[in-house]
């Protein structure tokens, strides 16, 4: 059974893909329905270029993973333990045990630099939010990009015009997104003009100092 690797919803400082405990639980339920062994082949790619391929066998209490050709051209085999935590009333929550630090995690990640499934700490991933808090454009650009994604367009630059209303979207929702986008665009221009004024003011003071 082949599955496309899910791109991480969380925004990190590097390109990565994730395998969540919720996904694994769904695969095991599917295995019980089929009543036969299920083997997953997951391919991690960046810009449609394959970076690594991983074969996952669903065993009783763990995942047996074979990463093809990632360790000096050789296959890397390792296990990921599954931890099942019962809820207070009924059901249970699934966790994946990181093979690097043995901590339970809701998701394991793979990057170009770290070809084995490990938690975000072992992969040394950093969230973009604290990194970009000093950047006044970051939150505005993120929201403008989200609006483009909601309108069905993945590529976005500040100069791009807002796309047409996609099929199935209500006109009222489309107009609300357009209004929000235009306000964000104006706010972005205001921040840019204020920053340019500060730089020009510093340059003017520097010129006066150089003259004297």
Secondary structure, 3 states (H helix, E strand, C coil): CEEECEECCCCECCCEEEEEHHHHHHHHHHHHHHCCCCEEEEEEEECCEEEEEEEEEECCCEEEEEEEEEECCEEEEEEEEEEEEECCCCCEEEEEECCCCCCEECEEEEECCCCCCECCCCCCCCEHHHHCCCCHHHHHHHHHHHHHHHCCCCCCCCCCCCCCCCCCCCHHHHHHHHHHHHHHHHHHHHHHHHHHHHHHHHHHHHHHHHHC
